[in-house]
Amino acid sequence: MKSGTSGLSNVSSLLSVWECRVKKHRQHQKKEQERKERSALARIEQQWHYHIYSRTLTAQQRNLLNSYLQNTHSAELKVAGEGQQLEVLAKQDEVADGEALLFYLSGEQWKDFPKDLEWKTFLLEWHVSDTKIQKLPDYLASFSLLRVLDLPKNELCELPSDIGQLGELRQLNVSYNRLSHVPAELGMCENLQRLEICGNRQLSELPFELNTLKRLIHLDIAENGFVSIPVCVLRMSALQLLNLSDNRLSDLPQDMDRLSELETLILHKNHLSYLPDCLTNIITLKMIVVSGAELVCVPTRLCSNPTIKFIRLYDGLDSDGKKNKETEQIKNCTAKGQEAKKDESDREEMKNSREKEFMDAYVSLLKDRDDVPYSTTKVTISCVL
């Protein structure tokens, strides 16, 4: 009996020692993984892929590319129209923070990304627009040096959670796609400075995890379905420009003054009946753009402050009447008219896109002017368009 007890004791001791070793091994693996992530392995991998890519070029192309890179010029990777091959084109425009490799893709013939893009992880910027692409590639996370992800006017239905692994990302533009939600992992991109998600009509909320974007200075969530300002937005303390136009907002929160660095606030085409007094506490505020006959209460210190450019837009009645009539006709269309409805939707989206481009240019121009009109009309804007 005594020997049996002794045997169980020995087994228990061995099991304890084994568990201790396993625990130490796992801790060592975790530390080793963290060390690798902090090391230069990622950059070495980028350089290795670059050298592999360079070997596919002719001597003349390789010398041209290296020449521009050594002189801190940018090289653009552009998609050839017919052969669907990636070719290198030199460009002499200097980039502010050093040389860059840019990837461009455009055209409705594209429904997926080129296959050989996977091996060009040395790229710093993607510019993809006006395609039929619905999904980002599974290898997106391997582009660890990516700084700009510019993806407007495609057919993206979702953003992958892997986007949170792009730690160097500075700018993200996914405007005018088909997004209905934004992944919480985007909050891990703590270096993000500019985020544009306008024109995704099914998008009505943002995850609270985006409150970690403390370096974000430009947020554009216009032309979506927001009925209130997402809580995470009020935690983005570095915001300088916030565009909430063309949503379904009926009021603004009383703690808007959390955005202590805000300079430009764009609110036109909502359902606001008043502006809160807390906006007068934002001493950095320089411009407010609002609209609508529903807005009947505005703090005097806001609209009469000489340091704030207060722009009020008024919709034209004729324009609204025409729009309502067109909408009614679309609703009554038969099966034959479904295609016309889609075309009308596409035209409306294009019109909204152009109107937004005009408004962005208009607001940018007003920033440099000493005197600005107190109000203008949507009719004038439509005529310009």
C-alpha positions, -999 to 999 in steps of 0.1 A, spaced: 0 0 0 29 23 9 46 16 -24 14 24 -43 11 57 -25 47 64 -34 41 56 -70 12 81 -72 33 107 -56 60 102 -82 35 105 -110 20 136 -95 55 152 -92 64 143 -128 31 157 -140 38 189 -120 72 192 -135 59 186 -170 31 212 -167 57 237 -154 79 230 -185 50 233 -208 40 266 -193 76 279 -196 78 267 -232 45 285 -241 58 317 -224 90 314 -244 71 309 -276 50 340 -269 81 361 -262 98 348 -293 68 357 -314 67 392 -299 104 396 -306 100 386 -342 71 410 -347 93 438 -333 123 428 -354 132 437 -390 119 404 -404 88 420 -418 109 446 -436 134 420 -448 104 401 -463 92 432 -481 127 437 -496 129 401 -506 96 403 -525 109 435 -541 140 418 -553 120 388 -567 98 413 -585 128 432 -599 141 400 -615 109 399 -637 119 432 -653 142 439 -682 175 455 -674 163 489 -687 132 488 -666 151 477 -635 177 505 -639 149 530 -645 131 519 -613 162 519 -592 173 553 -605 140 569 -594 140 552 -560 175 563 -553 165 599 -561 135 596 -537 110 597 -566 80 575 -566 73 545 -588 38 536 -597 27 500 -603 -1 504 -628 -23 478 -644 -20 476 -681 -54 477 -699 -53 446 -721 -26 422 -710 -37 424 -673 0 425 -664 16 448 -638 41 472 -653 63 498 -636 59 534 -647 83 560 -633 69 592 -620 89 622 -610 65 635 -583 82 636 -550 66 620 -520 68 640 -487 80 611 -465 104 594 -489 100 571 -519 68 551 -523 55 523 -544 19 528 -555 -6 503 -569 -34 516 -592 -64 496 -605 -94 510 -622 -121 498 -646 -153 478 -645 -136 448 -662 -119 441 -628 -139 417 -606 -109 405 -586 -73 416 -578 -45 405 -601 -29 373 -589 6 385 -589 -3 413 -565 1 389 -536 39 389 -540 43 427 -541 41 432 -503 66 460 -505 39 484 -518 30 514 -496 -2 525 -512 -32 510 -530 -55 531 -552 -84 510 -565 -116 526 -578 -146 521 -602 -142 483 -603 -166 454 -597 -145 440 -569 -166 428 -539 -140 415 -516 -105 424 -505 -79 396 -509 -71 372 -480 -34 382 -481 -41 419 -472 -25 415 -438 9 406 -454 12 442 -467 24 454 -433 40 486 -446 8 498 -463 1 535 -455 -27 544 -479 -57 522 -487 -78 541 -512 -108 520 -524 -137 543 -534 -165 535 -558 -162 497 -559 -187 470 -548 -170 460 -515 -196 443 -493 -173 440 -462 -139 448 -448 -119 419 -434 -109 418 -398 -73 414 -409 -73 451 -417 -64 456 -380 -30 442 -387 -21 471 -410 -3 490 -382 13 516 -405 -20 526 -422 -25 563 -423 -54 568 -447 -84 546 -455 -111 555 -480 -140 530 -486 -165 555 -498 -194 546 -522 -192 508 -517 -218 484 -503 -207 482 -467 -232 476 -439 -207 474 -411 -172 482 -401 -150 456 -383 -140 464 -347 -104 454 -356 -101 487 -375 -95 503 -341 -61 485 -339 -49 508 -367 -39 534 -342 -18 554 -367 -48 561 -388 -52 599 -395 -79 600 -423 -110 578 -425 -136 582 -452 -167 559 -452 -193 580 -470 -219 568 -494 -226 534 -479 -263 537 -474 -267 505 -453 -241 517 -427 -259 530 -396 -234 524 -368 -197 522 -360 -181 498 -334 -171 514 -301 -136 499 -305 -128 528 -330 -125 551 -300 -88 541 -299 -82 561 -331 -66 590 -311 -46 603 -341 -76 605 -365 -80 641 -376 -104 637 -406 -136 616 -404 -161 616 -432 -192 595 -427 -216 614 -449 -244 599 -470 -250 569 -447 -279 559 -424 -268 572 -391 -296 584 -368 -272 595 -341 -235 602 -338 -217 570 -329 -203 571 -293 -168 562 -306 -167 594 -326 -169 616 -295 -138 598 -281 -117 607 -312 -101 636 -294 -78 647 -322 -106 652 -348 -103 684 -368 -129 677 -395 -161 658 -390 -185 654 -419 -220 641 -409 -239 654 -439 -268 636 -456 -277 612 -427 -308 609 -405 -296 629 -375 -324 646 -356 -303 660 -328 -267 663 -316 -253 650 -282 -248 675 -254 -212 665 -250 -201 674 -285 -175 697 -269 -155 665 -262 -140 672 -296 -118 699 -283 -97 701 -315 -126 703 -340 -123 730 -367 -148 720 -393 -183 705 -387 -205 697 -417 -241 688 -409 -262 698 -440 -290 675 -453 -301 661 -419 -332 666 -398 -318 688 -371 -341 713 -354 -315 729 -332 -278 730 -325 -267 724 -289 -250 752 -269 -220 729 -261 -207 737 -296 -199 772 -284 -174 756 -260 -152 743 -288 -128 772 -291 -110 757 -322 -142 757 -343 -138 777 -375 -166 765 -398 -201 750 -396 -222 740 -425 -259 733 -419 -291 732 -439 -329 728 -438 -359 747 -428 -363 724 -398 -334 741 -381 -351 768 -361 -328 771 -330 -291 781 -333 -271 796 -304 -264 833 -311 -228 829 -300 -224 804 -328 -239 821 -359 -228 856 -350 -192 847 -339 -168 865 -362 -143 838 -359 -167 811 -371 -178 808 -408 -215 798 -404 -228 785 -437 -265 777 -440 -278 759 -472 -314 760 -483 -330 734 -506 -349 746 -536 -386 737 -536 -386 730 -574 -358 707 -570 -374 688 -541 -408 686 -560 -391 671 -590 -372 646 -569 -404 635 -552 -421 630 -585 -392 610 -598 -392 588 -567 -430 582 -570 -425 571 -606 -398 547 -597 -419 531 -569 -447 525 -594 -425 509 -621 -432 473 -633 -409 444 -637 -398 460 -670 -389 491 -651 -367 474 -625 -336 479 -647 -346 516 -650 -348 517 -612 -312 504 -609 -300 528 -635 -317 557 -617 -301 545 -585 -267 545 -601 -273 579 -616 -284 592 -581 -252 577 -566 -231 594 -592 -249 627 -587 -244 625 -549 -207 617 -555 -203 647 -577 -222 669 -554 -200 658 -525 -169 665 -545 -182 700 -552 -191 705 -515 -156 694 -504 -141 719 -528 -165 746 -517 -157 741 -480 -120 740 -488 -123 773 -507 -142 790 -479 -115 781 -454 -91 805 -471 -117 834 -475 -121 862 -450 -157 868 -458 -183 841 -467 -220 842 -474 -242 835 -444 -264 813 -466 -267 799 -501 -290 775 -519 -289 740 -532 -302 753 -565 -270 773 -570 -250 742 -563 -270 721 -587 -265 747 -615 -228 745 -610 -229 708 -612 
